Amino acid sequence: MDRQKKQVLIFLIIALIFFSAVFTLLRLTRPMPVALLQEYGLSTLWHEGQAMNDCAECHNGSDFHSCKTCHDDHGAIELAGVRFFEVIDLTGDVPDPTFVRVNEVMPDQETTGTHITLFDFLTQNGVDDFESVTLITNDGGLAKIERQHLDETAMLVPYIDGVRFVTESVHSSTWLKGISRIIVVGKEQPLTIDGNRTSIGRLLIGETVRLTVEGSDVMLTDENGQTSQALVANWAEGARLLPLLENRSPTGVMVTNRSGESVTLPFDDIQHAIIAIVRDRVTLILPGRGRSAWPTEILTIKSN
């Protein structure tokens, strides 16, 4: 009898160790399907399983799309209930340079084939006629396309990083993904620099620099009297002024704005100046001076 009890006790100890090991393994590794149940719940998995069962009536398992085939091959996503909060910096020769929210311009995103034509996108933002558009991606890709090479097949479609550009009218190498900036070049050339006519759109698709302006130091003191310090500033991107002048070492320049008002600036003020868009206005940024001294809505610049 004692021997039988010992055998039962040994069996129980072994069983306890085994189940403890299995429980610990499940908690640490969370294998399928335990991880799925914990993350999504039985109800969600049941509905997804029914959908896959319906798909299996017509498709083989090897034909199912994965995340990689959708994002990398197609470059766009069509998911119900997903809102796209990425923004596009629409700038250049446009009436209202602005950051456009992607989810605000993509109609009916829950329907397969969601898109907006490039023409409609520009028209909604006040651009009725243009010479070219330059598409820039968030990883540095760029494609400049002349107006004559675009048609109604030129579209913007939802993409995981902003939007994707597709069209049947030009080569697929222009079908950029993750577009974050669109620079429009208009037909008009309202800006004159030493007799040469141009526009802010033309300047922005050329060589530009980025300047840090209006920087100031801020300090913070905690309850123990310890201090920390940081620099806060703005940055602006535009074309350097001096390379655009016929005389790159002038004594100064005279700048005239849309209202006909003129101001003369010495060389020391303009030697690092750039022409950029600031608050929707074409502005001559003078890094060494405050914002109140920057000429805005400029039409002509003439060097002395």
Buried (B, 14 or more C-beta within 10 A) or exposed (E): EEEEEEEEEEEEEEEEEEEEEEEEEEEEEEEEEEEBEEEBEEEEBEEEEEEEEEEEEEEEEEEEEEEEEBBEEBBBBBEEEEEBEBBBBBBBBBEEBBEBBBBEBBEEBEEEEBBBBBBBBBEEBEBEEBBBBBBBBEEEBEBEBEEEEBEEEBBBBBBBBBBBBBBEEBEEEBBBBBBBBBBBBBEEBBBBBBEEEBBBBBBBBEEBEEBEBBEEEEEEEEEEEEEEEEEEEEEBBBBBBBEBBEEEEBEBBBBBBEEEEEEEBEBEBBBBBBBBBBEBBBBBBBBEBEBEEBBBEBBBBBBE
